[in-house]
Amino acid sequence: MSAKTLGLIHTSATLVPVFQQLCNHYLPDVQTFNIVDDSLIKHVIKTGSLTPETARRVVDYVGSAEAAGADFILVTCSSIGAAVEAAAALTRVPVLRVDQPMADLAVQTGSRIGVIATLATTLGPTSDLVRRRALAANKDIALTA
């Protein structure tokens, strides 16, 4: 059986060594490759939200990661989460938002949930994700962002 491959898509080059170290530690038998385009987050910050043009580019990068042989894809930026979900519907491999496991754990363990972020453009997408994950889990939550 061949090793599985994880494709990581980043909006900052500074995240490559961080995630490489995490993958080496927690996923030592998984091969990885990175796609980095910092213009994605720069555009989101400039416009204040994810635009259709930027979302289309994210979808294209996810497709490129799949075409490059990724068995799984992780997108490491929460600000572009809606585009990640759109891309996931168009691929044959699992695609994960970096904040989804956190949202699931928050919903599972608490009913009063706070969202904090280093970028204002992350608050809306992550808050929306937490609300939807709570709805899917049939759980009432109080959310502060």
Secondary structure as GFF3:
##gff-version 3
##sequence-region A 1 145
A	DSSP	beta_strand	5	10	.	.	.	ID=ss1
A	DSSP	alpha_helix	15	26	.	.	.	ID=ss2
A	DSSP	beta_strand	31	36	.	.	.	ID=ss3
A	DSSP	alpha_helix	39	47	.	.	.	ID=ss4
A	DSSP	alpha_helix	52	67	.	.	.	ID=ss5
A	DSSP	beta_strand	72	75	.	.	.	ID=ss6
A	DSSP	three_ten_helix	78	80	.	.	.	ID=ss7
A	DSSP	alpha_helix	81	88	.	.	.	ID=ss8
A	DSSP	beta_strand	95	97	.	.	.	ID=ss9
A	DSSP	alpha_helix	100	109	.	.	.	ID=ss10
A	DSSP	beta_strand	112	114	.	.	.	ID=ss11
A	DSSP	alpha_helix	120	136	.	.	.	ID=ss12
A	DSSP	beta_strand	142	144	.	.	.	ID=ss13
###
